[in-house]
Amino acid sequence: MLGEGGMGSVYLANDTRLPRQWALKELIQNTQDETERVQAEQSFVAEAQILSALNHPSLPRVVDFFQEDGRHYLVMDYVEGTTLEQLLEKGPLSVGETIRLGVQMCEALEYLHGQAQPVIFRDLKPANIILTSSGKPMLVDFGIARVFRHGAGSDTRALGTPGYAAPEQYGRGQSDHRTDLYALGATLHHCLSGSDPGESPFQFAPLEKVPEELSRLILRGVSLKPEDRFQSALDFRQALEGVERRSGALPRSSKTSELNQEAVPVPIARASGPLATVGFNPGTVSLGRLDWGGQARASLVLQGKVKGKLRSDSKWLKVTPAKVNGENVAVAVYADTRVLDEGGRVAGLVHLDGNPQLPPLRVELEVLPRKVPAWAYPASVFLILWSVLPFAGLITTPLMFATAWSAPRRKRAGLSFMAWVSAFFTLSWATVGVGIVGVLHLDWKAFLHGLGL
């Protein structure tokens, strides 16, 4: 026996046909209600099929599942190493180690949440993270993982570990991908503070002796309301990577093994046979942050043998090919921010016409507002000084309006004001010039005679 919990036990099993070892997860169904038992068995088979199709460097493979004597079993890769929980018994991790751990866990969650049927882990905690001899973290124990059910009001059962479980896991709503992000935030807080959140659930103090930006983003991760947290694992990962870049080289703690700093590639799971899943893989694509006017592209796979037309519901989102008729088709989506407003998050859906049962692909994007060009204000000051000279404004005024137009609409007021000042000088000199020309060409004798002088 490797471990034991409320849902069952994990055993180290020797393969009698191959010279290797597996981890055998035993799930015990304690209910006496026949209807609940049948539903639990159906749920186990459905989720085991999905887990067996997963393939990611930070996740152990589920290679088989079966039932015997009323109990359910999963056969998984045996991951040998030290749990994060055991490491934390020696003391907190360094900032650098914590950030790298968080980035790699985010990459694993991105993969799980991006499945055609998103997989919600629901029990991310130090005891379920194993660091291998090379320092690579592995997310283990899918005992209470579930497939996200669109439209469900709440979870069937309240499951999770106090301190790491989000409020919605206590019957206050349906757990989704943001539930895993809460648990990750609680885990990272534990890594830096050394305090087990299970001792005071839902209470996280600001972190000391760490970058303030890192403390803020971790506290955002453990917000009680899902809408106040990071809305995707990609957002969480990019925030952590931003702190790492701005913090520079971070020291390594002497009491822990070095965590892998290399980005873990996210391969596409390709299920085959009766376990194959039909749908977009991943089911959600985030194009990250783009400056207004920029474009982005992402590739994915439409799994299964599918036929129909791909259609986007948004003008800014294009998909190719327009028509699919084959198996495991490569699909690309394109985003053009020029048709969007400056600033804000947007999301679009790609549907497969002719197959209404297929969940749509969700594409997310954050459009950054345009910034005022660095040269705009110095150029405007230079031009407005020239516009003071007679008739120079005939050239400088159009240039100044062009400069104002180069800035985003919401920051154009100051440049526009200087352009109008230049226009005022131009009109003033033009009026003076017309007056001088009129005086020079005036018939003074006729003018005086008209006045009776």
C-alpha positions as CSV (number, residue, x, y, z in Angstrom):
1,M,0.0,0.0,0.0
2,L,1.3,3.4,-1.0
3,G,-1.5,5.5,0.5
4,E,-5.0,5.4,1.9
5,G,-7.9,7.9,2.0
6,G,-11.6,8.3,2.2
7,M,-12.1,7.3,-1.4
8,G,-10.0,4.2,-1.3
9,S,-6.4,3.1,-1.4
10,V,-3.4,3.2,-3.7
11,Y,-1.2,0.1,-4.1
12,L,2.2,-0.5,-5.8
13,A,1.5,-3.4,-8.1
14,N,4.0,-5.7,-10.0
15,D,3.1,-6.5,-13.6
16,T,3.2,-10.3,-14.0
17,R,3.8,-10.0,-17.7
18,L,6.0,-7.0,-18.1
19,P,9.1,-6.1,-15.9
20,R,7.6,-2.9,-14.5
21,Q,5.4,-1.6,-11.7
22,W,2.1,0.3,-11.7
23,A,0.1,2.3,-9.2
24,L,-3.3,0.6,-8.6
25,K,-6.0,3.0,-7.5
26,E,-8.8,1.3,-5.7
27,L,-12.1,3.3,-5.5
28,I,-14.6,2.1,-2.9
29,Q,-18.4,2.8,-3.4
30,N,-20.0,2.8,0.0
31,T,-23.6,3.7,-1.0
32,Q,-26.3,1.1,-0.4
33,D,-28.8,2.8,-2.8
34,E,-29.0,0.8,-6.0
35,T,-29.7,3.8,-8.2
36,E,-26.8,5.7,-6.8
37,R,-24.6,2.7,-7.2
38,V,-25.5,2.3,-10.9
39,Q,-25.0,6.0,-11.5
40,A,-21.6,5.9,-9.7
41,E,-20.5,2.9,-11.9
42,Q,-21.5,4.7,-15.1
43,S,-19.7,7.8,-14.0
44,F,-16.6,5.8,-13.1
45,V,-16.5,4.2,-16.6
46,A,-17.1,7.5,-18.4
47,E,-14.4,9.3,-16.4
48,A,-12.0,6.4,-16.7
49,Q,-12.3,6.5,-20.4
50,I,-11.5,10.2,-20.5
51,L,-8.6,9.9,-18.1
52,S,-7.2,7.0,-20.2
53,A,-7.0,9.4,-23.2
54,L,-4.9,12.0,-21.3
55,N,-1.2,12.4,-22.3
56,H,0.9,15.1,-20.7
57,P,4.4,15.1,-19.1
58,S,3.1,16.2,-15.7
59,L,0.2,13.7,-15.5
60,P,0.6,9.9,-14.9
61,R,-1.0,7.8,-17.6
62,V,-4.2,5.8,-16.9
63,V,-3.6,2.6,-18.9
64,D,-6.5,0.4,-17.7
65,F,-9.5,0.2,-15.5
66,F,-11.7,-2.6,-14.3
67,Q,-14.3,-3.6,-11.6
68,E,-14.1,-6.5,-9.2
69,D,-16.0,-7.5,-6.1
70,G,-18.0,-4.2,-6.1
71,R,-14.8,-2.1,-6.2
72,H,-13.4,0.0,-9.1
73,Y,-9.8,0.1,-10.1
74,L,-7.6,2.4,-12.1
75,V,-4.1,1.2,-13.4
76,M,-1.8,4.2,-13.6
77,D,1.9,5.0,-14.0
78,Y,3.8,4.6,-10.8
79,V,5.5,7.9,-10.0
80,E,8.5,7.6,-7.7
81,G,9.6,10.6,-5.8
82,T,8.9,12.9,-2.9
83,T,5.5,14.6,-2.4
84,L,5.4,18.4,-2.1
85,E,3.8,17.8,1.3
86,Q,6.9,16.0,2.6
87,L,9.1,18.8,1.3
88,L,7.1,21.5,3.0
89,E,7.5,19.7,6.4
90,K,11.1,20.9,6.2
91,G,10.0,24.5,5.6
92,P,8.8,26.8,2.9
93,L,10.2,26.9,-0.7
94,S,12.0,29.8,-2.2
95,V,10.3,32.3,-4.4
96,G,11.9,31.0,-7.6
97,E,11.0,27.4,-6.8
98,T,7.4,28.3,-6.0
99,I,7.0,30.2,-9.3
100,R,8.4,27.4,-11.4
101,L,6.2,24.9,-9.6
102,G,3.2,27.1,-10.2
103,V,4.0,27.6,-13.9
104,Q,4.3,23.8,-14.5
105,M,1.1,23.1,-12.6
106,C,-0.7,25.7,-14.6
107,E,0.5,24.0,-17.8
108,A,-1.0,20.7,-16.6
109,L,-4.3,22.4,-15.7
110,E,-4.3,24.1,-19.1
111,Y,-4.2,20.7,-20.7
112,L,-6.9,19.2,-18.5
113,H,-9.2,22.2,-18.8
114,G,-8.6,22.4,-22.6
115,Q,-10.0,18.9,-23.3
116,A,-13.1,18.6,-25.5
117,Q,-14.8,17.5,-22.2
118,P,-12.9,19.6,-19.7
119,V,-11.5,17.6,-16.8
120,I,-11.7,19.3,-13.4
121,F,-9.1,17.9,-10.9
122,R,-10.8,19.2,-7.7
123,D,-8.2,18.0,-5.3
124,L,-4.9,19.9,-6.1
125,K,-2.8,20.0,-2.9
126,P,0.8,19.3,-1.8
127,A,0.0,15.7,-1.1
128,N,-1.0,15.1,-4.7
129,I,2.1,16.7,-6.2
130,I,5.1,14.4,-6.5
131,L,8.5,15.7,-7.4
132,T,10.5,13.1,-9.3
133,S,14.3,12.6,-9.0
134,S,14.8,15.1,-11.8
135,G,12.6,17.7,-10.0
136,K,9.7,17.5,-12.4
137,P,6.3,17.9,-10.6
138,M,3.6,15.3,-11.3
139,L,0.0,15.7,-10.5
140,V,-1.4,12.5,-9.1
141,D,-4.6,11.0,-7.6
142,F,-7.6,11.6,-9.9
143,G,-9.9,10.0,-7.3
144,I,-12.4,12.8,-7.4
145,A,-11.7,14.3,-10.8
146,R,-14.8,14.9,-12.8
147,V,-15.9,16.0,-16.3
148,F,-17.3,19.5,-16.3
149,R,-21.1,19.4,-17.0
150,H,-22.4,22.5,-18.7
151,G,-25.5,23.9,-17.1
152,A,-25.3,21.9,-13.8
153,G,-26.3,24.0,-10.8
154,S,-23.9,22.4,-8.3
155,D,-21.8,19.3,-7.7
156,T,-23.5,16.0,-6.9
157,R,-21.3,15.6,-3.8
158,A,-19.2,18.0,-1.8
159,L,-15.7,16.7,-2.1
160,G,-12.3,18.2,-1.5
161,T,-9.6,18.9,1.1
162,P,-10.3,21.6,3.7
163,G,-8.0,24.6,3.1
164,Y,-7.5,23.8,-0.6
165,A,-11.1,23.2,-1.6
166,A,-12.9,26.3,-3.0
167,P,-16.2,27.5,-1.5
168,E,-18.2,26.1,-4.4
169,Q,-17.0,22.5,-3.4
170,Y,-19.1,22.9,-0.2
171,G,-22.4,22.8,-2.1
172,R,-22.4,26.5,-2.9
173,G,-22.2,26.0,-6.7
174,Q,-20.7,23.9,-9.4
175,S,-17.0,23.4,-9.5
176,D,-15.3,24.4,-12.7
177,H,-11.7,25.2,-13.9
178,R,-11.5,28.1,-11.5
179,T,-11.9,25.6,-8.7
180,D,-8.6,24.1,-9.6
181,L,-7.0,27.6,-9.8
182,Y,-8.2,28.3,-6.2
183,A,-6.5,25.1,-5.0
184,L,-3.3,26.0,-6.9
185,G,-3.3,29.5,-5.2
186,A,-3.7,27.8,-1.8
187,T,-0.9,25.4,-2.6
188,L,1.5,28.2,-3.7
189,H,0.5,30.2,-0.6
190,H,1.5,27.2,1.5
191,C,4.8,26.9,-0.4
192,L,5.8,30.5,0.5
193,S,4.3,30.9,3.9
194,G,4.9,27.4,5.3
195,S,1.4,27.5,6.9
196,D,-1.1,24.8,6.1
197,P,-4.3,26.5,4.9
198,G,-6.3,23.6,6.4
199,E,-5.7,25.0,9.8
200,S,-7.7,28.2,8.9
201,P,-9.7,27.5,5.7
202,F,-10.5,30.6,3.5
203,Q,-8.1,32.8,5.5
204,F,-4.9,33.8,3.6
205,A,-2.7,36.5,5.0
206,P,-0.6,38.7,2.6
207,L,2.8,37.0,2.1
208,E,5.9,38.6,3.6
209,K,9.5,38.7,2.2
210,V,8.2,37.9,-1.4
211,P,7.6,40.3,-4.3
212,E,4.5,42.3,-3.6
213,E,3.2,41.5,-7.1
214,L,3.5,37.8,-6.4
215,S,1.6,38.1,-3.1
216,R,-1.2,40.0,-4.9
217,L,-1.6,37.4,-7.6
218,I,-1.7,34.5,-5.2
219,L,-4.3,36.2,-3.1
220,R,-6.3,36.8,-6.3
221,G,-6.0,33.1,-6.9
222,V,-7.7,32.3,-3.6
223,S,-10.6,34.8,-3.9
224,L,-13.8,33.4,-2.5
225,K,-15.8,34.4,-5.6
226,P,-14.8,32.5,-8.8
227,E,-15.3,35.6,-10.9
228,D,-12.6,37.4,-8.9
229,R,-10.0,34.7,-9.5
230,F,-7.9,34.2,-12.6
231,Q,-10.3,33.0,-15.3
232,S,-8.0,30.5,-16.9
233,A,-4.8,28.5,-16.1
234,L,-3.2,30.4,-19.0
235,D,-3.8,33.8,-17.3
236,F,-2.4,32.4,-14.0
237,R,0.7,31.0,-15.7
238,Q,1.4,34.3,-17.6
239,A,1.1,36.3,-14.4
240,L,3.6,34.0,-12.7
241,E,6.0,34.2,-15.6
242,G,5.7,38.0,-15.6
243,V,6.8,38.1,-11.9
244,E,9.7,35.7,-12.7
245,R,10.9,37.9,-15.6
246,R,10.6,41.1,-13.6
247,S,12.3,39.6,-10.5
248,G,15.3,38.4,-12.4
249,A,17.4,35.5,-11.2
250,L,15.9,34.1,-8.1
251,P,17.9,32.2,-5.5
252,R,17.4,28.5,-4.9
253,S,16.6,27.1,-1.4
254,S,19.2,24.7,0.0
255,K,16.6,22.3,1.3
256,T,14.7,21.3,-1.8
257,S,15.6,19.8,-5.2
258,E,15.7,22.0,-8.2
259,L,12.4,22.2,-10.0
260,N,12.5,21.9,-13.8
261,Q,12.7,25.4,-15.4
262,E,11.9,24.3,-18.9
263,A,8.5,24.8,-20.3
264,V,6.6,21.6,-20.6
265,P,5.1,21.0,-24.1
266,V,1.4,20.3,-24.1
267,P,0.8,17.5,-26.6
268,I,-2.5,16.7,-28.1
269,A,-4.2,13.6,-26.7
270,R,-5.1,11.2,-29.5
271,A,-7.5,8.6,-28.2
272,S,-8.3,5.7,-30.4
273,G,-10.8,2.8,-30.6
274,P,-13.9,2.8,-28.3
275,L,-12.3,5.3,-25.9
276,A,-11.9,8.0,-28.6
277,T,-13.4,11.4,-27.8
278,V,-15.1,13.4,-30.6
279,G,-14.7,17.2,-30.4
280,F,-12.2,20.0,-30.4
281,N,-8.9,19.4,-28.6
282,P,-8.3,21.5,-26.8
283,G,-11.9,22.7,-26.2
284,T,-10.8,26.2,-25.2
285,V,-8.0,28.2,-26.8
286,S,-6.6,31.4,-25.2
287,L,-4.7,33.7,-27.6
288,G,-3.4,35.7,-24.7
289,R,-2.9,39.4,-24.9
290,L,-2.6,41.3,-28.2
291,D,-2.1,44.9,-28.9
292,W,-5.0,46.5,-30.8
293,G,-4.4,46.0,-34.5
294,G,-2.5,42.8,-34.1
295,Q,-3.4,39.3,-35.3
296,A,-2.9,35.9,-33.8
297,R,-3.2,32.2,-34.8
298,A,-3.7,29.0,-33.0
299,S,-3.8,25.3,-34.1
300,L,-5.8,22.5,-32.7
301,V,-7.3,19.1,-33.7
302,L,-11.0,18.3,-34.3
303,Q,-10.9,14.7,-33.0
304,G,-13.0,11.9,-34.4
305,K,-14.5,11.3,-37.8
306,V,-16.4,14.5,-38.4
307,K,-18.2,16.1,-41.3
308,G,-19.7,19.5,-41.7
309,K,-19.0,23.3,-42.0
310,L,-17.1,25.2,-39.4
311,R,-18.6,28.5,-38.5
312,S,-17.5,31.4,-36.2
313,D,-20.0,33.6,-34.3
314,S,-17.7,36.6,-34.2
315,K,-16.4,38.9,-37.0
316,W,-12.9,39.0,-35.4
317,L,-12.6,35.2,-35.4
318,K,-11.9,33.2,-38.5
319,V,-11.5,29.4,-38.9
320,T,-9.9,27.3,-41.5
321,P,-10.7,24.9,-43.2
322,A,-14.3,26.1,-43.7
323,K,-15.5,22.5,-44.4
324,V,-14.3,19.3,-42.7
325,N,-14.8,15.7,-43.8
326,G,-12.3,13.3,-42.2
327,E,-10.8,12.0,-39.0
328,N,-8.7,14.0,-36.6
329,V,-8.7,17.2,-38.8
330,A,-6.1,19.9,-38.1
331,V,-7.9,23.2,-37.6
332,A,-6.5,26.8,-37.3
333,V,-8.3,29.8,-35.8
334,Y,-7.3,33.4,-36.6
335,A,-8.0,36.6,-34.6
336,D,-8.0,40.1,-36.1
337,T,-8.2,42.8,-33.4
338,R,-8.8,45.6,-35.9
339,V,-12.5,45.0,-35.8
340,L,-12.6,45.1,-32.0
341,D,-12.7,47.9,-29.5
342,E,-9.5,48.9,-27.8
343,G,-9.1,47.2,-24.4
344,G,-11.0,44.4,-22.8
345,R,-11.5,40.7,-23.0
346,V,-13.5,39.0,-25.7
347,A,-14.6,35.4,-26.4
348,G,-15.9,33.8,-29.6
349,L,-17.3,30.3,-30.4
350,V,-16.6,28.1,-33.4
351,H,-19.5,25.7,-34.2
352,L,-19.6,22.6,-36.4
353,D,-22.8,22.9,-38.4
354,G,-24.6,19.6,-38.9
355,N,-23.5,18.3,-35.5
356,P,-25.3,20.3,-32.8
357,Q,-24.2,17.7,-30.1
358,L,-20.6,18.7,-30.5
359,P,-19.5,21.3,-27.9
360,P,-18.3,24.5,-29.6
361,L,-14.7,25.6,-29.5
362,R,-14.2,28.7,-27.3
363,V,-11.5,31.2,-28.2
364,E,-10.5,33.8,-25.7
365,L,-8.5,37.0,-26.2
366,E,-7.5,40.1,-24.3
367,V,-7.1,43.2,-26.4
368,L,-4.6,45.7,-25.0
369,P,-5.4,49.4,-25.6
370,R,-3.2,51.3,-28.0
371,K,-0.6,53.5,-26.3
372,V,0.3,57.1,-27.3
373,P,3.5,56.8,-29.5
374,A,6.6,58.0,-27.7
375,W,7.3,60.5,-30.4
376,A,3.8,62.1,-30.5
377,Y,4.1,64.8,-27.8
378,P,7.7,65.9,-28.7
379,A,6.7,66.1,-32.3
380,S,3.6,68.2,-31.5
381,V,5.6,70.6,-29.4
382,F,8.1,71.0,-32.2
383,L,5.3,71.6,-34.8
384,I,3.4,74.0,-32.6
385,L,6.5,76.2,-32.2
386,W,6.9,76.3,-36.0
387,S,3.2,77.2,-36.4
388,V,3.9,80.6,-34.7
389,L,5.9,81.6,-37.7
390,P,3.9,83.3,-40.5
391,F,2.2,80.7,-42.8
392,A,4.2,77.8,-41.4
393,G,1.0,76.5,-39.9
394,L,-0.2,75.6,-43.4
395,I,2.2,72.7,-43.2
396,T,2.4,72.0,-39.5
397,T,-1.3,71.9,-38.7
398,P,-2.1,68.9,-41.0
399,L,0.9,67.2,-39.5
400,M,-0.3,67.8,-36.0
401,F,-3.8,66.5,-36.8
402,A,-2.1,63.4,-38.3
403,T,-0.1,63.0,-35.1
404,A,-3.2,63.3,-32.9
405,W,-4.9,60.6,-35.1
406,S,-2.0,58.2,-34.4
407,A,-3.0,58.1,-30.7
408,P,-5.9,56.0,-29.3
409,R,-9.2,57.8,-29.2
410,R,-9.4,58.0,-25.4
411,K,-6.0,59.6,-25.2
412,R,-6.2,61.9,-28.1
413,A,-7.5,65.1,-26.3
414,G,-4.2,66.7,-25.5
415,L,-2.7,66.2,-29.0
416,S,-5.9,67.4,-30.6
417,F,-5.9,70.6,-28.4
418,M,-2.4,71.4,-29.6
419,A,-3.4,70.8,-33.2
420,W,-6.3,73.2,-32.8
421,V,-3.9,75.8,-31.3
422,S,-1.7,75.4,-34.4
423,A,-4.8,75.9,-36.5
424,F,-5.7,79.1,-34.6
425,F,-2.2,80.5,-35.4
426,T,-2.6,79.5,-39.0
427,L,-6.0,81.2,-39.3
428,S,-4.7,84.3,-37.5
429,W,-1.7,84.7,-39.8
430,A,-4.0,84.0,-42.8
431,T,-6.3,86.8,-41.6
432,V,-3.4,89.2,-41.1
433,G,-2.0,88.3,-44.5
434,V,-5.3,88.9,-46.3
435,G,-5.6,92.2,-44.5
436,I,-2.1,93.3,-45.6
437,V,-2.7,92.4,-49.2
438,G,-6.0,94.3,-49.1
439,V,-4.3,97.4,-47.7
440,L,-1.5,97.3,-50.3
441,H,-4.0,97.0,-53.2
442,L,-6.5,99.5,-51.9
443,D,-7.4,102.5,-54.1
444,W,-7.0,105.2,-51.5
445,K,-8.3,108.1,-53.6
446,A,-11.6,106.2,-54.3
447,F,-11.8,105.1,-50.7
448,L,-11.4,108.7,-49.4
449,H,-13.8,110.1,-52.0
450,G,-16.3,107.5,-50.8
451,L,-16.0,108.8,-47.3
452,G,-16.5,112.4,-48.6
453,L,-13.0,113.5,-47.8
